[in-house]
């Protein structure tokens, strides 16, 4: 009888990686809960979105085995392949990257959420292309709170007009706002930028909207985001590790 000659170290490394994803998810869940409690919030108010872009299907399956069911993707073709391959698992898919007008159709119909709407034409295409038999597409408007020229997102000044226009579109439900602020090691700076998004959301609600979502905070700054009201934190590195 022939037996596998795969090196024992290789097998152990694979097992460690798989168990590592589950362990990192547990550590991250505790980290999120602690941040919420310290902010005087219910940990159940904060959802974890696993940012799985560029990671293989096997890594996502390992995350699912660890209890994670919501995943964020940024590259349309890659994401659609994963969604099809994992269609038996009942996962929730969020599109979180910049979206070009010629790629809205697959996003409109393969995803449950889009976090990166930053102009009306993209929202209109998503609305027009969403299958009428599907539930409304949940969307967030991306806001450039740092004013970076290289960063996607509508300016705070232009947000109210865009929000009103998006909220009026059929087959979309405007849920809230998203931001990716300029990185900073200064927690006070982090909190100020996240607070600015919360203030923008609150101003829209005071004007008659009912937005309940703040998608903000990643591996390095999620505590600051949670302290300022984040309801979805988007985390990749702290779950899957650093990309090559």
Backbone as numpy.savetxt, mean C-alpha at the origin, in Angstrom:
# Nx Ny Nz CAx CAy CAz Cx Cy Cz
18.40 -47.03 -4.19 17.56 -45.84 -4.19 18.44 -44.59 -4.19
18.05 -43.59 -4.99 18.81 -42.36 -5.07 18.20 -41.31 -4.15
19.04 -40.56 -3.49 18.59 -39.51 -2.59 19.08 -38.16 -3.09
18.40 -37.10 -2.69 18.80 -35.76 -3.10 20.19 -35.45 -2.57
20.98 -34.83 -3.40 22.33 -34.43 -2.99 22.41 -32.93 -2.75
21.23 -32.26 -2.64 21.23 -30.82 -2.38 21.97 -30.55 -1.07
22.88 -29.58 -1.08 23.65 -29.29 0.14 22.75 -28.97 1.31
23.07 -29.54 2.46 22.29 -29.29 3.66 22.21 -27.81 3.98
23.30 -27.07 3.78 23.31 -25.64 4.08 22.31 -24.89 3.20
22.19 -25.34 1.95 21.23 -24.70 1.04 19.81 -24.92 1.53
19.51 -26.13 1.92 18.17 -26.46 2.40 17.86 -25.66 3.65
18.83 -25.58 4.57 18.61 -24.83 5.80 18.41 -23.34 5.52
19.16 -22.83 4.55 19.01 -21.41 4.21 17.61 -21.14 3.69
17.08 -22.05 2.87 15.73 -21.89 2.34 14.70 -21.95 3.46
14.88 -22.89 4.37 13.96 -23.03 5.49 14.01 -21.79 6.38
15.24 -21.28 6.61 15.39 -20.08 7.43 14.70 -18.89 6.79
14.81 -18.80 5.44 14.18 -17.67 4.75 12.67 -17.73 4.90
12.11 -18.95 4.72 10.66 -19.10 4.83 10.18 -18.78 6.23
10.85 -19.35 7.23 10.45 -19.07 8.60 10.72 -17.61 8.93
11.73 -17.02 8.26 12.05 -15.63 8.51 10.92 -14.70 8.13
10.22 -14.96 7.04 9.10 -14.12 6.63 8.01 -14.16 7.69
7.67 -15.36 8.16 6.65 -15.49 9.19 7.08 -14.78 10.48
8.35 -14.97 10.84 8.85 -14.33 12.06 8.84 -12.82 11.92
9.25 -12.32 10.75 9.27 -10.87 10.55 7.86 -10.29 10.56
6.89 -11.05 10.06 5.51 -10.59 10.11 5.03 -10.48 11.56
5.40 -11.44 12.38 5.01 -11.38 13.79 5.65 -10.19 14.48
6.94 -9.97 14.21 7.64 -8.83 14.80 7.01 -7.53 14.34
6.68 -7.45 13.06 6.09 -6.24 12.51 4.70 -5.98 13.09
3.91 -7.04 13.25 2.58 -6.87 13.84 2.68 -6.33 15.26
3.66 -6.83 16.01 3.87 -6.34 17.37 4.33 -4.88 17.35
5.16 -4.56 16.39 5.65 -3.18 16.25 4.51 -2.22 15.94
3.62 -2.62 15.04 2.47 -1.80 14.68 1.55 -1.63 15.88
1.29 -2.73 16.58 0.41 -2.67 17.74 0.98 -1.75 18.82
2.28 -1.86 19.05 2.91 -1.02 20.07 2.82 0.46 19.70
3.06 0.76 18.43 2.98 2.15 17.98 1.57 2.70 18.13
0.58 1.86 17.83 -0.81 2.30 17.96 -1.16 2.58 19.42
-0.79 1.66 20.29 -1.10 1.83 21.71 -0.42 3.09 22.26
0.83 3.31 21.87 1.55 4.50 22.35 0.90 5.79 21.85
0.20 5.70 20.70 -0.50 6.86 20.16 -1.93 6.97 20.68
-2.30 6.05 21.57 -3.66 6.07 22.11 -4.69 5.57 21.12
-4.28 4.70 20.23 -5.18 4.19 19.20 -5.39 2.69 19.36
-6.45 2.18 18.76 -6.72 0.75 18.72 -5.86 0.15 17.60
-5.01 -0.84 17.88 -4.19 -1.45 16.83 -5.01 -1.97 15.65
-6.27 -2.33 15.89 -7.10 -2.84 14.80 -7.40 -1.77 13.76
-7.14 -0.50 14.09 -7.39 0.58 13.13 -6.31 0.66 12.06
-5.20 -0.06 12.24 -4.06 0.04 11.32 -3.89 -1.27 10.56
-4.00 -1.21 9.26 -3.84 -2.40 8.42 -2.43 -2.44 7.83
-1.91 -3.65 7.72 -0.60 -3.87 7.11 -0.76 -4.27 5.66
-0.12 -3.52 4.76 -0.08 -3.86 3.35 1.35 -4.29 3.03
1.51 -5.55 2.63 2.84 -6.08 2.30 3.23 -5.65 0.89
4.30 -4.89 0.79 4.76 -4.41 -0.52 5.61 -5.51 -1.15
5.03 -6.18 -2.12 5.63 -7.39 -2.67 6.21 -7.21 -4.06
6.31 -5.98 -4.54 6.86 -5.75 -5.88 8.28 -6.31 -5.95
8.58 -6.95 -7.06 9.86 -7.59 -7.41 10.11 -8.89 -6.66
9.29 -9.24 -5.69 9.49 -10.50 -4.97 8.76 -11.63 -5.68
9.34 -12.83 -5.70 8.73 -13.95 -6.43 7.49 -14.48 -5.74
6.72 -15.23 -6.50 5.47 -15.79 -5.99 5.70 -16.62 -4.74
6.82 -17.35 -4.70 7.09 -18.19 -3.53 7.17 -17.36 -2.25
7.73 -16.15 -2.34 7.83 -15.29 -1.17 6.45 -14.84 -0.72
5.57 -14.56 -1.67 4.21 -14.17 -1.31 3.47 -15.33 -0.64
3.67 -16.53 -1.15 3.03 -17.69 -0.53 3.52 -17.86 0.91
4.79 -17.62 1.14 5.33 -17.70 2.50 4.69 -16.66 3.40
4.47 -15.45 2.85 3.82 -14.40 3.63 2.37 -14.79 3.95
1.69 -15.38 2.98 0.32 -15.84 3.21 0.30 -16.90 4.31
1.28 -17.80 4.29 1.37 -18.81 5.34 1.56 -18.17 6.71
2.15 -16.96 6.72 2.33 -16.23 7.96 1.14 -15.37 8.33
0.06 -15.45 7.54 -1.17 -14.74 7.87 -1.43 -13.46 7.09
-0.54 -13.09 6.16 -0.72 -11.85 5.41 -1.61 -12.07 4.20
-2.61 -11.22 4.01 -3.57 -11.42 2.92 -3.69 -10.23 1.98
-3.07 -9.11 2.29 -3.16 -7.91 1.44 -1.77 -7.55 0.94
-1.64 -7.36 -0.38 -0.35 -7.12 -1.00 -0.39 -5.91 -1.92
0.72 -5.17 -1.94 0.83 -3.98 -2.77 1.85 -4.18 -3.87
1.47 -3.86 -5.09 2.33 -4.02 -6.27 2.41 -2.69 -7.02
3.54 -2.52 -7.75 3.78 -1.27 -8.47 3.99 -1.44 -9.97
4.25 -2.66 -10.43 4.54 -2.90 -11.84 3.42 -3.75 -12.42
2.71 -3.20 -13.40 1.45 -3.79 -13.85 1.62 -5.21 -14.36
2.55 -5.43 -15.30 2.68 -6.75 -15.90 3.07 -7.80 -14.85
4.03 -7.46 -14.01 4.45 -8.38 -12.96 3.28 -8.69 -12.02
2.54 -7.66 -11.66 1.44 -7.83 -10.71 0.34 -8.72 -11.26
-0.03 -8.51 -12.51 -1.11 -9.30 -13.10 -0.74 -10.78 -13.12
0.53 -11.08 -13.40 0.98 -12.47 -13.36 0.85 -13.07 -11.98
1.20 -12.32 -10.96 1.08 -12.82 -9.58 -0.39 -13.01 -9.20
-1.22 -12.06 -9.59 -2.64 -12.15 -9.24 -3.26 -13.40 -9.85
-2.90 -13.68 -11.10 -3.42 -14.88 -11.75 -2.89 -16.14 -11.09
-1.60 -16.15 -10.76 -0.98 -17.34 -10.17 -1.51 -17.65 -8.77
-1.93 -16.60 -8.06 -2.37 -16.78 -6.67 -3.87 -16.58 -6.51
-4.60 -16.73 -7.60 -6.03 -16.43 -7.60 -6.82 -17.35 -6.67
-6.26 -18.49 -6.31 -6.97 -19.44 -5.47 -6.92 -19.08 -3.99
-6.17 -18.03 -3.62 -5.93 -17.74 -2.21 -6.82 -16.64 -1.64
-7.60 -15.98 -2.50 -8.51 -14.94 -2.02 -7.80 -13.72 -1.46
-6.70 -13.31 -2.10 -5.90 -12.20 -1.60 -6.50 -10.86 -2.03
-6.12 -9.82 -1.31 -6.54 -8.45 -1.64 -5.36 -7.73 -2.26
-5.55 -7.16 -3.44 -4.45 -6.55 -4.20 -4.62 -5.05 -4.29
-3.53 -4.34 -3.98 -3.50 -2.89 -4.01 -2.43 -2.44 -5.00
-2.80 -1.55 -5.90 -1.80 -0.96 -6.79 -1.29 0.32 -6.14
0.03 0.41 -5.95 0.59 1.52 -5.18 1.62 2.35 -5.94
1.90 1.98 -7.20 2.92 2.70 -7.95 2.35 3.73 -8.90
3.22 4.52 -9.53 2.77 5.48 -10.55 2.03 4.74 -11.66
0.96 5.32 -12.15 0.11 4.64 -13.13 0.03 5.46 -14.41
0.40 4.82 -15.52 0.34 5.47 -16.82 -1.03 5.20 -17.45
-1.45 6.15 -18.28 -2.78 6.05 -18.88 -2.98 4.82 -19.73
-1.92 4.31 -20.36 -2.07 3.15 -21.23 -2.06 1.83 -20.46
-1.98 1.89 -19.13 -1.97 0.66 -18.33 -3.09 0.63 -17.30
-4.07 1.49 -17.47 -5.13 1.55 -16.47 -6.11 0.38 -16.55
-6.33 -0.19 -17.74 -7.35 -1.23 -17.87 -7.06 -2.46 -17.00
-5.86 -3.06 -17.09 -5.62 -4.21 -16.21 -5.67 -3.85 -14.73
-5.24 -2.66 -14.39 -5.30 -2.24 -12.99 -6.75 -2.06 -12.55
-7.57 -1.49 -13.42 -8.97 -1.25 -13.09 -9.71 -2.54 -12.75
-9.30 -3.64 -13.35 -10.06 -4.88 -13.20 -9.38 -5.97 -12.39
-8.08 -5.86 -12.16 -7.37 -6.89 -11.40 -7.20 -6.54 -9.93
-7.31 -5.26 -9.61 -7.03 -4.80 -8.26 -8.31 -4.40 -7.53
-8.23 -4.41 -6.19 -9.33 -3.92 -5.36 -9.12 -2.47 -4.96
-7.83 -2.06 -4.86 -7.48 -0.71 -4.45 -6.44 -0.12 -5.40
-6.50 1.20 -5.58 -5.43 1.96 -6.23 -5.11 3.14 -5.31
-3.85 3.22 -4.87 -3.45 4.26 -3.92 -2.86 5.49 -4.61
-2.59 5.42 -5.90 -1.71 6.41 -6.54 -2.40 7.28 -7.59
-3.69 7.54 -7.41 -4.38 8.46 -8.32 -3.89 9.88 -8.04
-3.36 10.54 -9.07 -2.86 11.91 -8.86 -3.29 12.88 -9.94
-4.17 12.43 -10.85 -4.72 13.34 -11.85 -6.05 12.78 -12.33
-6.91 13.66 -12.78 -8.28 13.28 -13.08 -8.35 12.31 -14.25
-7.46 12.45 -15.23 -7.55 11.56 -16.40 -7.33 10.10 -16.00
-6.44 9.84 -15.07 -6.22 8.48 -14.61 -7.48 7.96 -13.91
-8.07 8.79 -13.07 -9.29 8.39 -12.37 -10.43 8.12 -13.35
-10.54 8.96 -14.37 -11.60 8.76 -15.36 -11.43 7.44 -16.10
-10.20 7.12 -16.47 -9.96 5.87 -17.18 -10.25 4.66 -16.28
-9.86 4.73 -15.03 -10.17 3.64 -14.10 -11.68 3.47 -13.96
-12.39 4.58 -13.88 -13.84 4.54 -13.76 -14.49 3.93 -15.00
-14.05 4.38 -16.16 -14.63 3.89 -17.42 -14.32 2.42 -17.65
-13.15 1.96 -17.21 -12.69 0.62 -17.55 -13.00 -0.43 -16.48
-13.47 0.00 -15.31 -13.83 -0.95 -14.26 -15.06 -1.74 -14.68
-14.96 -3.07 -14.64 -16.08 -3.94 -15.01 -17.28 -3.64 -14.12
-18.44 -3.46 -14.74 -19.64 -3.09 -13.99 -20.08 -4.21 -13.05
-19.59 -5.43 -13.27 -19.96 -6.55 -12.41 -19.07 -6.66 -11.18
-18.00 -5.85 -11.14 -17.11 -5.85 -9.99 -17.55 -4.79 -8.97
-17.20 -4.97 -7.71 -17.47 -3.91 -6.73 -16.71 -2.65 -7.11
-17.12 -1.50 -6.62 -16.38 -0.27 -6.93 -14.91 -0.39 -6.56
-14.06 0.21 -7.36 -12.63 0.24 -7.09 -12.36 1.25 -5.99
-11.67 0.82 -4.94 -11.35 1.70 -3.82 -10.09 2.51 -4.19
-10.14 3.82 -4.09 -9.01 4.63 -4.52 -8.60 5.64 -3.46
-7.31 5.94 -3.49 -6.75 7.03 -2.69 -6.07 8.01 -3.64
-6.08 9.26 -3.29 -5.35 10.27 -4.06 -3.97 10.43 -3.45
-2.95 10.36 -4.30 -1.58 10.54 -3.82 -1.26 12.02 -3.77
-0.75 12.46 -2.61 -0.44 13.87 -2.40 1.06 14.01 -2.17
1.66 14.97 -2.83 3.09 15.25 -2.69 3.26 16.26 -1.56
3.36 15.76 -0.33 3.42 16.67 0.82 4.79 17.31 1.00
5.83 16.73 0.36 7.19 17.27 0.52 7.55 18.27 -0.57
6.73 18.34 -1.62 7.02 19.27 -2.71 8.19 18.85 -3.58
8.53 17.57 -3.59 9.65 17.10 -4.42 9.24 17.08 -5.89
10.08 17.66 -6.74 9.76 17.71 -8.17 9.77 16.33 -8.80
10.57 15.41 -8.27 10.69 14.08 -8.84 9.62 13.12 -8.33
8.81 13.54 -7.39 7.84 12.66 -6.74 6.46 12.83 -7.35
5.76 11.71 -7.56 4.38 11.76 -8.04 3.49 12.32 -6.95
2.31 12.75 -7.35 1.34 13.22 -6.38 0.86 14.63 -6.70
-0.39 14.87 -6.37 -0.97 16.19 -6.57 -0.47 17.12 -5.46
-0.41 18.38 -5.75 -0.01 19.35 -4.72 -1.15 19.52 -3.71
-0.83 19.88 -2.48 -1.91 20.13 -1.50 -2.90 21.18 -1.97
-2.42 22.19 -2.70 -3.31 23.25 -3.17 -4.32 22.76 -4.21
-3.90 21.78 -5.03 -4.78 21.28 -6.08 -5.64 20.11 -5.62
-5.40 19.64 -4.40 -6.12 18.45 -3.91 -7.63 18.62 -3.85
-8.18 19.68 -3.27 -9.64 19.74 -3.13 -10.39 19.60 -4.45
-9.91 20.27 -5.49 -10.59 20.17 -6.79 -10.52 18.75 -7.33
-9.35 18.12 -7.23 -9.20 16.75 -7.71 -10.08 15.80 -6.90
-10.10 15.96 -5.59 -10.89 15.08 -4.74 -12.38 15.15 -5.09
-12.88 16.33 -5.32 -14.29 16.47 -5.67 -14.58 15.79 -7.01
-13.66 15.92 -7.96 -13.87 15.32 -9.28 -13.82 13.80 -9.20
-12.87 13.26 -8.44 -12.74 11.81 -8.33 -13.95 11.23 -7.60
-14.39 11.90 -6.54 -15.52 11.40 -5.75 -16.80 11.32 -6.58
-16.90 12.09 -7.63 -18.12 12.12 -8.45 -18.14 11.02 -9.51
-17.05 10.31 -9.70 -16.98 9.31 -10.77 -17.67 8.01 -10.38
-18.36 7.38 -11.33 -18.98 6.07 -11.04 -17.95 4.96 -10.98
-18.31 3.88 -10.30 -17.49 2.66 -10.18 -16.18 2.89 -9.43
-16.04 4.05 -8.81 -14.91 4.31 -7.91 -15.47 4.75 -6.56
-14.75 4.40 -5.50 -15.05 4.93 -4.17 -13.80 5.61 -3.64
-13.85 6.91 -3.47 -12.71 7.64 -2.93 -12.64 7.38 -1.43
-11.57 6.70 -0.99 -11.45 6.30 0.41 -10.57 7.23 1.23
-9.57 7.87 0.57 -8.68 8.71 1.36 -7.48 9.19 0.59
-6.39 9.40 1.32 -5.19 10.00 0.75 -3.98 9.11 1.00
-3.00 9.22 0.13 -1.74 8.49 0.25 -0.59 9.46 0.06
0.54 9.19 0.72 1.74 9.99 0.48 2.99 9.15 0.67
4.05 9.56 -0.04 5.39 9.00 0.14 6.31 10.20 0.35
6.43 10.68 1.56 7.23 11.89 1.78 8.71 11.64 1.60
9.45 12.72 1.44 10.90 12.62 1.34 11.45 11.97 2.61
12.33 10.97 2.48 12.84 10.30 3.68 13.59 11.27 4.59
13.45 11.04 5.89 14.16 11.84 6.88 14.39 10.99 8.12
15.58 11.07 8.72 15.82 10.34 9.97 15.23 11.04 11.19
14.76 12.27 10.98 14.24 13.09 12.07 12.76 12.75 12.29
12.45 12.18 13.44 11.07 11.76 13.71 10.13 12.96 13.70
10.59 14.10 14.17 9.73 15.29 14.17 9.36 15.69 12.75
10.32 15.60 11.83 10.05 15.91 10.42 9.09 14.89 9.84
9.32 13.62 10.14 8.42 12.56 9.66 6.99 12.84 10.12
6.83 13.13 11.40 5.50 13.35 11.93 4.84 14.59 11.33
5.61 15.63 11.10 5.05 16.85 10.52 4.50 16.58 9.13
5.21 15.79 8.34 4.73 15.50 6.98 3.50 14.62 7.00
3.49 13.63 7.89 2.31 12.78 7.98 1.12 13.56 8.55
1.40 14.44 9.48 0.32 15.27 10.04 -0.29 16.16 8.98
0.53 16.62 8.03 0.00 17.48 6.98 -1.01 16.73 6.11
-0.76 15.44 5.88 -1.73 14.64 5.11 -3.01 14.46 5.90
-2.88 14.22 7.20 -4.07 14.08 8.04 -4.89 15.37 8.04
-4.22 16.50 8.11 -4.94 17.78 8.10 -5.68 17.96 6.77
-5.05 17.55 5.67 -5.70 17.66 4.36 -6.94 16.77 4.31
-6.82 15.54 4.84 -7.98 14.64 4.88 -9.09 15.24 5.73
-8.72 15.78 6.88 -9.73 16.34 7.77 -10.43 17.55 7.14
-9.66 18.35 6.40 -10.26 19.51 5.74 -11.28 19.07 4.69
-10.96 18.01 3.95 -11.91 17.49 2.96 -13.17 16.97 3.66
-12.99 16.28 4.78 -14.16 15.77 5.50 -14.99 16.91 6.08
-14.34 17.95 6.54 -15.08 19.11 7.04 -15.86 19.80 5.92
-15.41 19.55 4.67 -16.11 20.11 3.52 -17.21 19.22 2.98
-17.48 18.11 3.67 -18.60 17.27 3.28 -18.24 15.87 2.80
-16.96 15.54 2.71 -16.57 14.20 2.29 -16.52 13.27 3.50
-16.37 11.98 3.23 -16.31 10.97 4.30 -15.13 10.05 4.04
-13.93 10.58 4.11 -12.73 9.81 3.84 -12.24 9.16 5.13
-11.92 7.86 5.05 -11.52 7.14 6.25 -10.11 6.55 6.18
-9.38 6.83 5.10 -8.10 6.15 4.89 -6.95 7.13 4.76
-5.87 6.84 5.50 -4.59 7.51 5.32 -3.56 6.43 5.07
-3.11 6.31 3.82 -2.11 5.32 3.44 -0.75 6.00 3.51
-0.03 5.73 4.60 1.25 6.41 4.81 2.07 5.64 5.83
3.39 5.70 5.65 4.28 4.99 6.54 4.81 3.73 5.91
6.14 3.55 6.01 6.80 2.36 5.49 7.72 1.79 6.56
8.64 0.92 6.16 9.45 0.19 7.14 10.17 1.11 8.11
10.70 2.23 7.63 11.56 3.08 8.46 10.82 4.17 9.23
9.55 4.40 8.91 8.88 5.53 9.56 7.44 5.21 9.95
7.10 3.93 10.07 5.70 3.60 10.31 5.22 4.07 11.69
6.13 4.13 12.68 5.70 4.61 14.00 5.22 6.06 13.94
5.96 6.90 13.20 5.55 8.30 13.05 4.23 8.40 12.31
4.05 7.55 11.30 2.81 7.58 10.53 1.62 7.16 11.38
1.81 6.12 12.16 0.72 5.64 13.02 0.37 6.70 14.07
1.39 7.36 14.61 1.14 8.42 15.59 0.30 9.54 15.01
0.39 9.73 13.68 -0.36 10.82 13.02 -1.61 10.34 12.30
-2.01 9.07 12.55 -3.31 8.64 12.06 -3.33 7.67 10.90
-2.20 7.09 10.51 -2.19 6.13 9.40 -3.19 5.01 9.64
-3.92 4.63 8.60 -4.80 3.48 8.68 -4.28 2.32 7.84
-3.37 2.60 6.90 -2.68 1.56 6.13 -1.20 1.92 6.12
-0.36 0.98 6.53 1.08 1.16 6.40 1.57 0.19 5.33
2.44 0.66 4.46 2.91 -0.10 3.31 4.36 -0.54 3.59
4.54 -1.83 3.83 5.84 -2.31 4.30 6.35 -3.44 3.42
7.60 -3.29 2.95 8.23 -4.33 2.15 9.46 -4.91 2.82
10.47 -4.07 3.03 11.76 -4.53 3.54 11.63 -5.25 4.88
10.84 -4.74 5.78 10.71 -5.35 7.10 10.03 -6.70 7.05
9.42 -7.06 5.91 8.81 -8.38 5.74 9.69 -9.30 4.91
10.07 -8.82 3.73 10.77 -9.68 2.78 12.29 -9.54 2.82
12.79 -8.50 3.47 14.23 -8.26 3.47 14.61 -7.22 2.43
15.89 -6.95 2.33 16.38 -5.95 1.37 16.45 -6.55 -0.02
16.11 -5.73 -1.02 16.22 -6.19 -2.40 17.68 -6.15 -2.85
18.04 -7.08 -3.72 19.40 -7.11 -4.26 19.62 -5.88 -5.12
